Amino acid sequence: MSRQRTQRRAQQQAEQQRQTRASRERRIARQRQRRQAKGGPAGRGRTGWAGMRRSRGQRITIGVVAVLGVALIWLLADWPLAIALTVLWLLALPAFVVLTTGRRY
C-alpha cells in the first residue's frame, strides 16, 4: 500500500513538473513572438515617460526651457494672467518639444 502511494505521488509530481515546464516554455515562446512582432530593440520592454527615450541633454534643455518660460511669465504678467499663461504654457510644452526635437517618443 505504501509503495503504491509513493509511486502515485512520484507520478503526480512528475506530471506537475511536466506541466510547469510546458507552461513556462509556452510563456517564453509567446514573449519571443511578441518581441519579434514588435520589431523594436529587445530591452526591458518599458520606456516609462516619453522623455526617457531622449538624451540627457535634451531632457535638461526641456526642463530649463519649461522653468524659464514659467519664470518669464510670472515676471512679466500680473498674477491672474500669469496663472492662465502658465497653464497654457505647460499644456503647449509637449507640442513644442515634439516640434523642436522632431521625435514624438
N, C-alpha and C positions, 0 to 999 in steps of 0.2 A: 504494500500500500504506500509506504513512504517513498519507495523508489519510483513508483508511477507518478506520485505527486511532484517529486523532484524533476522528473523528465518533463512533465507538463509545464512546470514553471520555467524550465530551461527553454522549452519550445516557445512559450509566451514571450519570454524576454528576447529571444532571437527574432521573433516576429515583430516585436516592438522596435527593436534596433533597425530592422529592415525598413519598417515604415518611416521611422525617423530619418534614416539616411535617404530614403526616396523623397521624402518631403523637402529635405534640405537641398537635394540635387535639383528638384523642380524649382525651388525658390531661386537658387543660383542661376539656373537656366533662364528664368523669367527676367532676372536682373540684367543678365548679359544681353538678352534680346532687347530689353528696353534701352540699354546703353547704345547698342548698335543702331536701333531705330532713331534714337535721338541724334546721333551723328556728331555730337559735341565732344569736347575733351572729357575723358573719364576722370573726374575728380571726386570730391566728396559728395557731389550732387546738389550742394546747397550754395546759393550765392548770397542769400540774405538781402539786405537793402541794395538797391540798384547801384549805389556808389561803390560797392565792394569790387566791381569789375573795373573800376577806374584806377589810374595810378595814384600814388600818394600825393604827387604834385598837383594833380587835377583835383583831388579831394580837398587839399589845403586851399587851393585857389577858390574853389566853390564856397568854402566856409568863409574865407576872407571877403569875397565879394558880397556874400549874404550879410555879414556883420557890418561892412562899410555902407552898404545900401541902407540898412536899418538905422545906422548912426547918422547918415546924412539926412534921412527923412526926419528923424527926431530933432536934429539941429536946425533944420530949415523950415519946419512946419509947426503950427500950434497943435496941441495935443489931440483934439478930435480928428483933425485931418491926418495927423501922424498915425493914429490908430488905424484909420481906413487905409492909408497908403502902405503901412506895414503889412496888413493882411493881404492887400493886393500884391505887394512885392513877394511875400512868401508863397502865394499861390502861383505867381508867374515865374518864380525862380526855377522850377524844374524844366519848364519850356525853354527858358533862357539857357540853361545848361545844355540841354539837348541840341539847341540850335548852334551854340558856340563850339561844342566839342564834337558834334556830328555823330555821336553814339547814343542810342536810346538806353542801352543797358550798361 
